[in-house]
Amino acid sequence: MTSVSATGTAAAGAPVVTRFAPSPTGYLHIGGARTALFNWLFARHHGGKYLLRIEDTDRARSTEPAIAAIFDGLSWLGLEGDEEPVFQFARSDRHAEVAQALLDSGKAYRCYLSNEELAARRQKAQEERRPFRIDSEWRDADPADAPAGTASVVRIKAPREGETVIEDLVQGRVTVRNEELDDFVILRSDGTPTYMLAVVVDDHDMGVTHVIRGDDHLNNAFRQLTILDGMGWDRPVYGHVPLIHGADGAKLSKRHGALGVDSYRDELGILPEALFNYLLRLGWGHGDDEIIAREQAVEWFDMAHVGKSPSRFDLAKLQNLNGHYLREADDARLAALAAARMPGEPDLALLARAMPVIKVRARDLDEIADGAAFLFATRPLDLTEKAQGLLTEEARQRLAGIHDRLSGESDWTLETLEASLKAMAEELGLGLGKLAQPLRAALTGQTTSPGIFDVLVLLGRDESLARIAAQAGAPAQSQV
C-alpha cells in the first residue's frame, strides 16, 4: 500500500510552496478565485511561497485576453504570485524529457493500439456492462517488435495490485484499488505531453509541496502519483476542496451569479476586500466570525476548517457583506470609484464630502453613484412620479415659506438649518416630516435621500434655494 501523509510537507523540512494553475480559456471564475485565495492564505500562514502557473497547453482555446483577465482579477484581489508566472506550454520539451526518462526506466511504454482498436474494446466493455480499462498488449512487449512506420503514444505503467491511499487535508483518508487505475497516455503520438504529465512535472520543478485544488481533481491525484512514483519524486500533500454550488444546491452556473471576478467589480460594484472576505467564508470558517480582515485571515487560516460539503453561493449575502466594507472604506477612494460609474466628471471633493451620508445604506458602488446623482443634477430637476405626488398645492405653499425662511439664514450649517426648520414646523403646528418630504422632492427629485439637512449642506445655499424656488413657483417637472 502506498500513501501520502496529511501532516508536514512533502519533503521533511521543506518550506511550504503552493500554486494556482488556471487554464486561460475564459475569465477567472468565482471557484478559481477561491482556489487561488486558499493557496495564497495557506502559503502566507506558513511563511511559504505562492506561485502561479498558466496551463495553456490547449492552444486552440487559450487566449491572450483570457490570460490578461486572470492576471487582472488576481491583482484586484491582491493574489499575485510571489514569482513570475510559469507558462506550461513553454515547458513542453521538459515534459517530453520526463516521458523519455520513464520509458528508459521501464515505467512507461510505447503503445501502438489504434483508435479503432480502442473504440472496439470500449464498445465491448459497454456491451458487457463492465468498466473499460486499458489493457494493452504493448505494456510488456519487446520494443523490437514495434511495427515500423506506425505512430505510438506513451503510456504510464499503472500499478496492478494493492491500493493507493491519500491522506487528504480536506477529504481525509481516500483509498483506491490499484486495479482501478489504467495506463493513461502521458505523451501523444505527435510528441506533445498530456495535461496529466505536464501538471506533475511542473509541480515538481516548481517545488510545490501542497496541491490545494477542487475535489473534481481527486481522481486525477491517484493517477498522477504513478508518474511521481515512476520518477522517484517526493509526493506533495493534497487538499481537495469541495466545489461551490448555487443557493438551490445545484452546481454553480451563471444563473446563480457565477460570473467572472471582473464582473463582480465592474458590473456589480463589489469591493475586492468584500469578495476576498466572502470567498474566505465560502467553505471555511473560524467560529462565528463573519467579518475577517486580510491580516486576520492569514493568521487564522488552516485546511482543517475547510468543510467537506459543497458550499452555497449567495449573492445577497455577498452584497450585504459588501455594504459593510463600503461603510468602512475611505471616502476619497469611494468617491473615485463612484465617479467612474457616473456621467461626466463629477466633483470628487464634493463626492468625498457626501460619502459619510451616501454610503450608509448602499450595498454596491452603483447604489452609491445613484445616491449621489442628485448632487450633480441640473435644474429643472426630473422628478420621479412619487416625488411629483408629494408636491401638492399645499406643499408648494410650504416650500415657498421654507424658501423665505432659509433665504434669511447666512450660517448654512447642519445645526442652524435643523433648528430653523424645526422652529418653522412648530410655528405651523406641523410635524417636521410635513416640511421635509416636499423639501426632499424639490431638492433631489426623489422621495429617498440622505438626511434632509445633510442634503441642504451638501448642495450649498445658492443651489438649495434655487431648487426650492423652482418647485415652489412652477408646476412639477414631467418625469423623463
N, C-alpha and C positions, 0 to 999 in steps of 0.2 A: 504494500500500500504506500502511495506517495501522498504527501500533504504539504500545505502551505500554512504557516503559523499566522495567527492574527495578532501576535504580540511582537513588539520590537519592530525592526526594519528588516528588509530583505537580506541585507548583509550586516552582521553584527557590528555595531559602532558607526555605521554609515549615516550621514545626515539625511534627513527626510527630503525627498525630491518628488514632487507631484507634477502632473501635466494635464492640460486641457487640450484636446485634439479634435477640433471640429472639421467637418467636411464642408468646403466652401461651395455648396450647391444651392445656397439660399441665405436668408437672413440669419442672424443669431437669435434663435427662438428661445422661449422662456425656459424650457427644460435645459437647453445647453447653457444658458446663463447661470442657472442654479448649479449645474455640474462644475462650471468654472469657479463659482463662488466657494463651493465646498472644498475644491482643490486648493484654492488660494488661502482659505482660512486654515486648513489643516497644515499647510506648509508654514504659514505665519505663526500658528500656535506652537509649532515645534522648532521654530527658528531655522527652517529649511528653505528650499527653493521651489518656486512655482514656475513652470515652463509652458510655453505654447508651441503647438505643432499644427500646421495646416495640412490636413490629409487630402491632398489634391491629386491623387492618382487617377481619379475619374476625370480624365481630361475633357470629355465631352460636356460634362455638367459643371465643372469647376470654372468659376468666372472671377475676373478681377473685381467687378463691383461687389460680388458676394464676399470676397476676402476683405475688401475695404469696409464693408458693413460690419463684419465680425470684429475687426480691429476697432472700429468706431464705437460699437456697442460696449466692448470690453473696456475701452478707455473711459467712456462715460460713467461706467460703474466702478472705475478705479481698479480694474482687474487685469492690468497689463502684466505681461510676463517679466520675469527677472532677468532674462537674457533675450537676445534676438530670436525671433520665432524660427522654427525649423520647418522647411517645406519638404514634404515627403517625396514628391515626385523627383526632386533633385538628387535623391539618395538611391535611385533605382539600381545603380551599379553596385552599391554596398549590399542591397538586398539580394541581388543575384549572386554576389560573392558568398554570402551565408548559405544560400541554397546549394552552391557548389561544394561548400565545406561539409554540408550534411550528406551530400552524395558521396563525397570522398570517404567519409567515416562510416558509410553504410547505414546511416539513419534516415536516408531518403532514397528514392529510386525513380528511374525514368519509366513512365507508363505510356504504352503505345495503344491503349484502348481507344477506339474511335468514338466519336459522338454517337454514332448509330448503335454501336455495341452497348454503350452506356444506357442509351434510351431504351433498348430492348430489355436489358436487365432490370431497369427501373419499372418498366411496364409489367414484367413478370412478377416482380415483388408486389406491385399493387394488386394484380390478379390473385395472388396467393395471400393477400392481406397480411403482409409482414413488412417490417421496416426495411428500407433499402439501405444497405451498407456497401461501400466499395470493397470488393474482394478481388483484387487484380492479380492475375497470374504472373504479372511482371514484378511483383513485390520481391520475390526471391529468385527471379530468373537470372541467368548468366547474361551480363551486359553484352557479351559477344554474340548473343542470339538476337540482338536488336535488328529489326527489319531495316534494311538500307533505304535511305531517302524518305523515311516516314517521320513526321513530326511527333514529338513527345511532350508530355507535361512532366513536371517533377512533383511527386507526392511524398509527403512525410510518412514515415512508418509509425503509425499509432500503436500503442501497446495493446496486446490482445487479451491479456489475463490480468486478474486483480482489479483494483479500483483506485481511483484518484480522489483525494479529499482536499477541499479548500476550506480553511477556517476563515470565513469571510467576516470583515469588520462589521457588516450590517446584517447579512443573512445568517450568520453563524456557520455551523458545520454543514457543508454540502458535499454529497458523495455521488460519484458517477462510476458505474461499472465500466471498465476499460473496453469491454466488448461492444459498448455502445458508441465508441469513438471510431471514426473512419479515417482512411488515408486521404486526407484532403489535399488539394493542389496548393503548392506554395510557389510554383513558377509555371506560367502559362507556356503554351507551345511557341509563342513568339518571343519568349525570353523575358517577359515582363513579370514582376512579382505580384502576388495577390495581396489583398488587404491584410489577410491573416499573418502572412510573413512580414510585411512591412511594419506593422504595428509592433510586433515582438522585437524586431531588430532595432527600430527607432527607440523604443522604451529602454532597451538595454544600453544602446550607445549614448542616450541622454542621461543615463544613470538614474532612471525613475525607480524609486523604492516602493511607492504606493500608487496603485492604479485605482482611482476613485471614479466611477462612471455609472451609467444607468444599468439597472438589472436586466435589461434586454441583452446585455453583453455577457451575462453569466455563463451561458453555454459556450461562448467563444473562449472563455478563460481556460476551460478544460482542454480545448483543442490547442490553444496557444502554448500551454505547458509542454506539449510534446516537442515543440520547437525549442523551447528553453532548455528542456532536459537533454534534447539531442545535441545542443551546443555546449552543455555543461555550465550554463549560466545560472546566476542566482535568480531565484524566483521573487517577484515583487509581492507585497502584501496587497490583497484585493479588498475593495469595499464597493459592493454593488447596490446602488441606491434605487429604491422603488420609483417608478415613473410618476408623473403628475397627471391626475385625472381632472375632469371638469366637476363642477358642483353636483352634477347628477350621477357621478360615479363612472361615467363613460370615459374612454380615452380622450385626452385633451385634444381639442381641434380648434379651428378658427372661430367656430360658433360659441366656444366657451371664452373667447378672448385670448386665444393662443397666437398672439401677434409677435412680430419681431421686436426686439428690445427697442429699436429706433422708433417704432410706432407708439410705444408707451411714452416715450419722450416727446415725439413730435405731434402725434395725433391726440393722445390722452392727457398730456400735460403733467406727467408724473415726474417727480424729482428723483435723481439717482439714489439718494440716501433712503428714500421710501421704498424703491424697488429692491435695493440691497437688503433692507430690513425684512421686507415681505418674503423674498426668496429664502432668506435665512430661516425664517419660521415655517417655511413650506416643507415640512418633513423632518425638522429638527426643533428641539425645544430645550429650554432651560427653566424648569419650573413653570410658573405662571407669567414669566416676563414676556411682554409683547413688544415694548419699545426697547430696542437694543442697538446701541451705537456701534460703529465700526470697531473702535478700540476694545470695547467690552466683548464684542463677538470674537475677536482674536483671542482674548483671554479665556473665554468660556468654551470655545468650540471643541468638540470631540466627536468621533464617529459613533461612540457608544450610545449617544442620544439621538441618532438618526433612526426614524421609525421604520419598521419592516413592511408597513402597509402603504399603498399609494396615497399621496397627499392630494387634497382637492383645491383646485384653483378657484378663488372667489374674488372677482373683480371689485365688487362693492367693498370688500374688506381692504383691498389694496388702496382704493380711493379714500377710505376713511383714514387709513394709516398715512396716506399722502397729505391729508388735511392736517394731521399733527405736525408733519415736517414742514409744511407751508407756514404754520404759525410759529415754528421755531427758526425759520430761515431768516437770514439777513435781509433787511428791507431793500437795500440798494441792489442786491443780487436779484431779488424777486422783481423789482421794478424793471430791470434789464430783460429778464425772461418774459415778463408780461408784455413789455413794449414790442417785443419781436412778434407777438401774436395780435397786435393792434394795427389799424391802418395808419398810414402817415408816419410821422416821427414825434410821438408824444413826449412831453417834457418829463425827463427821467427824474429830475429833482422833485417835481410835484407828485409823480407816481410813488417815489420813495416815501414822501411825507404821508401819502394816503395809505400806504401798506398796513400800518397797525390796525386800521379800522376796516380795510378791504379784505384782508386775508383771514379774518376771524372765522367766517363760516365757509370759506372756499375749500373745495376738495381737489381742485386741479388748477393749473395755470390758466385755462380758458375761463373758468369762473372768476378768477382774479381780473383777467382782462375785461370780461363783460361787466364785472362790478365796478371797474374804474372808468368805463367808457363815458359815463356822464360828465366826467371832469373835462373832457375834450369835445363835447357836443357843441354844435353851433346853433345859434338862435335863428329862426324859431325852432324849438325842440320838437321832435317827433314823439308824441305821447302814445303810450300803449292804450288799448281800449279800456283797461281797468283804471288807468290814470285819468283818462278823459272823464270816466264816470264819477270821479271824485270832484271834478271841477264844476259843480253846480253854480247857479247864480249866487246863492248864499255863500258858497265857498269863495267865489271870486270877490265878493264884497269883503270877506275876511282877508283875502290876500291883499286887497287894496289897503286895508287897515294895517296889515303887517308891514307893507312897503313903507307906509307913512312913519310907522314907529321905528323901523330899523334904519330908515334914512337919517334919523337923528342920532344914531349910535356912531361914535367916532372910534371907540375902543372895540375893534372887531375881534373879540376873543371868545372862546367857548363859554367861559363863565359869564361874561357880560351878556351875550346873546341868549343864553339859557335863562338868566334872571329876567331879562326884558320880556321874553315871550311868555314865561310863566306868569309874570305880573299882568300881562295883557289878557291871558286866559282867565285869570281870577277876576279882573275888571269886567269881563264879558260874561262871567258866570259859566264858563265852559271848561271842560277837561282839556288838557294840553293836546290830546290827540286830535281834537276838532280843528286845531290850528296846524298841527304837524302834518296831518295827512294831505291836505291840499297843498301845503308848502312843499312837501316831498315831491308831489306830482309836478309842481311848477319848476322845481329846481333840477330834477333828474329825468322827468318824463316817465317815471315808473312808480310803482307802489311799494317797492322794497329798495332799501339802500342802507348805507351806514347810518349811524345816529344823525338826526336832522341838524344838530348843532355842529357836528363834525363836517357835514356837507357844506354848511354855510361858511365855515372857516376855510375849508379846502378850496372852495370856489372863489373866495375873496369877496370883499364888499361890493365892488362895482359889478362884477358878473352876477352875483347873487341878486342884487337889486334889479338888474336888467331882466333877469329871467322871471322874477316875481312880477315885475311890471308888465311883461309880455303876456302873462296869463291873467292878470287882474283886469287888463283893459282890452282884451281881444278874445274872440271866440277860440275855443280849443282847436289846436292844430290837428289836421287829419293824420291818421296813422299811415305810415308808408309800409 
